[in-house]
Amino acid sequence: MHSSDMTRFFPKVPKYNSEGLQWRQKTLSKQVPAADFMETDCRFVDKDSLIDFEEHAKDIRNKALHFGFIKVWEKGMPLQCPTCLILLEAGELVVVPSQGSAVAFHPACFVCTTCRDPLVDLVHCCEVDGKVYCVRHYSETHRKR
């Protein structure tokens, strides 16, 4: 990806000592709170809820947590971006949620279903229906805080 493409699709590029880096660090800590999947960072889990918390944390680490990647969309069957419903064009840069995924998003459309924020570092949790969430909102939809 050329740097002009990077800033076009990801305007807050985390370059050293930049506003983009500060935004990335702040947003990443908000979207991927360690307390949602690491017992050592969760001070308020009582003994009765610990088993439920451990199951949820294991689900996130082993099944739900994904890392998207960027690729050039190749000509083939027409595919709609699930967020904006516009067809993806051949040669266009897209975000694919995970290996083997049948969906692809425009980079600007790869946002959390709940908060609508861009997913930092393309880290996300997926639902079976193709919805993507930041870890925080995935956790909120699957267990009480």
Backbone hydrogen bonds, N-H to C=O, Kabsch-Sander energy under -0.5 kcal/mol:
donor,donor_aa,acceptor,acceptor_aa,energy
6,M,2,H,-2.1
7,T,3,S,-2.2
8,R,4,S,-1.5
9,F,5,D,-2.4
10,F,6,M,-2.9
13,V,11,P,-0.7
15,K,13,V,-2.2
18,S,15,K,-1.3
22,Q,18,S,-1.8
23,W,19,E,-2.5
24,R,20,G,-2.4
25,Q,21,L,-2.4
26,K,22,Q,-2.2
27,T,23,W,-2.9
28,L,24,R,-2.8
29,S,25,Q,-1.8
30,K,26,K,-1.3
31,Q,27,T,-3.0
32,V,28,L,-2.4
36,D,33,P,-2.3
37,F,34,A,-1.7
38,M,34,A,-1.9
41,D,38,M,-1.6
42,C,39,E,-1.6
43,R,41,D,-0.7
45,V,42,C,-0.6
46,D,44,F,-0.7
49,S,46,D,-0.9
50,L,46,D,-1.0
53,F,49,S,-2.6
54,E,50,L,-2.8
55,E,51,I,-2.3
56,H,52,D,-2.4
57,A,53,F,-2.9
58,K,54,E,-2.3
59,D,55,E,-2.3
60,I,56,H,-2.4
61,R,57,A,-2.6
62,N,58,K,-2.7
63,K,59,D,-2.5
64,A,59,D,-2.5
65,L,60,I,-2.6
66,H,124,H,-3.3
68,G,122,L,-2.9
69,F,96,V,-2.2
71,K,94,V,-2.1
73,W,71,K,-0.5
73,W,92,E,-3.7
81,C,86,I,-2.3
85,L,81,C,-2.2
88,L,79,L,-3.1
91,G,73,W,-3.6
92,E,89,E,-1.8
94,V,71,K,-2.8
95,V,105,F,-2.8
96,V,69,F,-3.0
96,V,94,V,-0.5
101,S,98,S,-2.1
105,F,95,V,-2.8
109,C,106,H,-1.6
110,F,106,H,-0.6
110,F,107,P,-1.1
111,V,109,C,-1.9
112,C,117,D,-2.2
113,T,132,V,-2.7
116,R,112,C,-1.6
119,L,110,F,-1.7
120,V,118,P,-0.8
122,L,119,L,-2.0
123,V,120,V,-2.1
124,H,66,H,-2.3
125,C,133,Y,-2.6
126,C,64,A,-1.2
127,E,131,K,-2.2
130,G,127,E,-1.7
133,Y,125,C,-2.4
135,V,31,Q,-0.5
136,R,31,Q,-2.1
138,Y,134,C,-2.3
139,S,135,V,-2.6
140,E,136,R,-2.0
141,T,137,H,-1.5
142,H,138,Y,-1.0
142,H,139,S,-0.6
143,R,139,S,-1.8
